[in-house]
Structures are given as C-alpha cells and as structure tokens.
Amino acid sequence: MRKNAPTGVCKSASILRTTARRYRSAMGNPERAEEYARRLHETATYHEARKYIAVAHKLLAEVAAARGDLAEGEKQLTAALDQMREYPVPIVAWKTYAALGRLRL
C-alpha cells in the first residue's frame, strides 16, 4: 500500500487489477470474458480510473475480435486510444496500438 494513500483508493485499485486478472483467466469462455471486461469498465468508470477504462475497452475489443466482429473491435480500440489522449499510459497505448495492428491485418 502506498504511504499516505487513502484506504479506499488502494482497495479500488486492487478490485480493478483482480477483475482484469479474472478476464484473462476466462479467455477460453468468451461470454464470461466479456462479462469481466464489462464489469471492469463499469468499475473503472465509477472510480474514474482512466487507465483501467482504456484497458477495459482493449479487452472488449479482444472479445469482439474473437467473435469476428471486427468493426466493434476497432470501435473499442479507438475508444481506448481516445481515453489515453488526455490521460496517457504508454504501456497500455503500446499494447492497444499493437492490438489495432493485429485487427487490421
């Protein structure tokens, strides 16, 4: 836990990381993976955790691409990149651009 960080902030960050991990473990089950990605988006939006909002959009794009819905996948990746224009997270941006490249191949 960060020094002087409010307990609620650390707990929220833990919830967001846990939800992202659950998404990854559910990758073999698209419906469940989508549920976790949507839950991550809802929680991140509620807590205004901009990094995790972008991550959730990227995960929703992965689910859409796995379903073959490339238009929805691109829409979600664009939303992730838009989120990071004002609140940059270089590693998430790099992974999102890589996903967009794979989607367009």
C-alpha positions in Angstrom: 0.0 0.0 0.0 1.3 3.5 -0.9 2.2 5.7 2.0 -0.5 8.2 2.8 -2.8 6.7 0.2 -6.5 6.6 1.3 -7.6 3.0 2.0 -10.5 3.3 -0.5 -8.1 4.2 -3.3 -5.9 1.1 -2.7 -8.9 -1.2 -2.4 -10.4 0.2 -5.6 -7.1 -0.4 -7.4 -7.0 -4.0 -6.1 -10.5 -4.6 -7.3 -9.6 -3.3 -10.8 -6.5 -5.5 -11.0 -8.4 -8.6 -9.8 -11.2 -8.0 -12.4 -8.6 -7.7 -15.2 -6.9 -10.9 -14.0 -10.3 -12.7 -14.0 -10.8 -11.6 -17.6 -7.6 -13.2 -18.6 -8.4 -16.4 -16.9 -11.8 -16.5 -18.7 -10.3 -16.2 -22.2 -11.5 -19.7 -23.1 -15.1 -18.7 -22.3 -16.0 -15.6 -24.4 -19.2 -14.8 -22.6 -17.5 -14.9 -19.2 -14.6 -12.9 -20.6 -16.9 -10.2 -21.9 -18.8 -10.1 -18.5 -15.5 -9.5 -16.7 -14.4 -6.8 -19.3 -17.7 -5.0 -18.9 -17.5 -5.2 -15.1 -14.0 -3.8 -15.3 -15.3 -0.9 -17.5 -18.2 -0.2 -15.1 -16.0 -0.2 -12.0 -13.2 1.8 -13.6 -15.7 4.4 -14.9 -17.3 4.6 -11.4 -13.8 5.2 -9.8 -12.6 7.4 -12.7 -9.6 5.1 -13.1 -8.7 6.2 -16.6 -6.0 3.6 -17.2 -8.4 0.8 -16.4 -11.2 2.4 -18.6 -8.7 2.1 -21.5 -7.8 -1.4 -20.5 -11.4 -2.4 -20.4 -12.0 -1.0 -23.9 -9.0 -3.0 -25.1 -10.3 -6.2 -23.5 -13.8 -5.6 -25.0 -12.1 -5.3 -28.4 -10.3 -8.6 -27.9 -13.7 -10.3 -27.2 -15.3 -8.6 -30.2 -12.4 -9.7 -32.4 -12.7 -13.3 -31.1 -16.4 -13.2 -32.1 -15.4 -12.0 -35.6 -16.9 -8.6 -35.0 -14.0 -6.5 -36.3 -16.0 -3.3 -36.5 -16.8 -3.5 -32.8 -13.2 -4.4 -32.0 -12.0 -1.3 -33.9 -14.6 0.9 -32.1 -13.4 -0.4 -28.7 -9.7 0.1 -29.5 -10.5 3.6 -30.8 -12.3 4.4 -27.5 -9.2 3.1 -25.6 -6.9 5.3 -27.6 -9.2 8.3 -27.2 -9.2 7.8 -23.4 -5.4 7.9 -23.4 -5.1 11.1 -25.4 -5.8 13.1 -22.3 -4.5 10.6 -19.7 -1.5 8.8 -21.4 -0.4 5.4 -20.2 2.4 4.4 -22.6 2.4 0.7 -22.0 -1.4 0.4 -22.4 -1.2 2.7 -25.5 1.5 0.4 -27.0 -0.5 -2.7 -26.4 -3.6 -1.0 -27.8 -1.8 0.1 -31.0 -0.4 -3.5 -31.3 -4.0 -4.9 -31.0 -5.2 -2.4 -33.6 -2.5 -3.5 -36.0 -3.4 -7.2 -35.5 -7.1 -6.4 -36.0 -6.4 -4.7 -39.3 -4.1 -7.5 -40.7 
